Amino acid sequence: MPAISASAPGKVILFGEHAVVYGQPAIAVPVNQVRARAIVSARPDRPRGWVSLQAPDIGLESSLEELPADNPLSLAISGVFKATNISRIPAMVIRITSTIPIAAGLGSGAAVSVAIIRALSEFLGQPLPDEQVSILAYEVEKLHHGTPSGIDNTVITYEKPVYYVRTPEGEAGQVDRFNVAKPFTILIGDSGVPSPTAVTVGDVRSAWQEKGILYERLFASTGAIVNQARGAIENGDIAALGPLMDENQDLLVKMGVSSAELDHLVRAARQAGAYGAKLSGGGRGGNMIALVPRETAEQIADALISAGATNTIVTEVKN
Ligand code: PMV
């Protein structure tokens, strides 16, 4: 049996993080410059059911048996075994590698899940359709934080820009793929501060429970910005997107999920010529994004590095 390999991209949220958990829309796009990959190889020299995992990036080498059931990798694998209903599992090694920074808002967890689910289901002779890949990856996302909106697994599975609305039940939400009338350039800057999404999502939830109406308003204003941004992208009105990013950032600051480092990078990007900038993902650390002219993207990236960013990625948003 030949080895089977599958990969999945990173992602950034362009507009609407946090409010999306409360039913507002959000827009996310794939980031193809970074990817997670899973390679499944048969081990006919081992007994049936023997499954070994290698993830050198995180120093993991273990049999599936030895991993706790609530380990994300083990949950992705057992999800595929259940979905494919395989009774005799061939012995195999699953090797996972990724260039997506961890806990940085780039969707590394969901990308690893999607890569495993695709490679393993194909290895077992039953490649799963995208919809099921996304649902299984969503189940794993629930481990990372209790109330994921489902936007990460969706954009990473479909590898297209998505406009996403969570369903009230919180299961796989409603996805609209929309037209990007004119490609545009996004610069991603890493603050270098790891920030688990579970913490910021939990803090926003507590604040929402305490301050109700104030947070409801912040979420509703965010949703209105997301809808304007969708219209601008569909009409190729890129000039409108910069100010919308800035407005979204103001609301994220009010939600309490920015940080001194992120504010500093957002300011540095604007000063260096970005049309607009905001944090992206859970916040408090991780990445920020800026809408930049393609010709000066590298120059603005250098300005971010001088301002303390540990890494930058330039990516083109297109259909
Ligand atoms: O930090 P990330 O990229 O996983 O994004 C989190 C986005 C939130 O809206 C804060 C949470 C969610 O589940 O959508």
Boltz pocket constraint, residues with backbone or C-beta under 6 A from the ligand:
constraints:
  - pocket:
      binder: B
      contacts: [[A, 11], [A, 13], [A, 16], [A, 17], [A, 18], [A, 19], [A, 20], [A, 21], [A, 104], [A, 105], [A, 106], [A, 107], [A, 147], [A, 148], [A, 149], [A, 150], [A, 151], [A, 152], [A, 195], [A, 197], [A, 201], [A, 280], [A, 281], [A, 282], [A, 283]]
      max_distance: 6.0
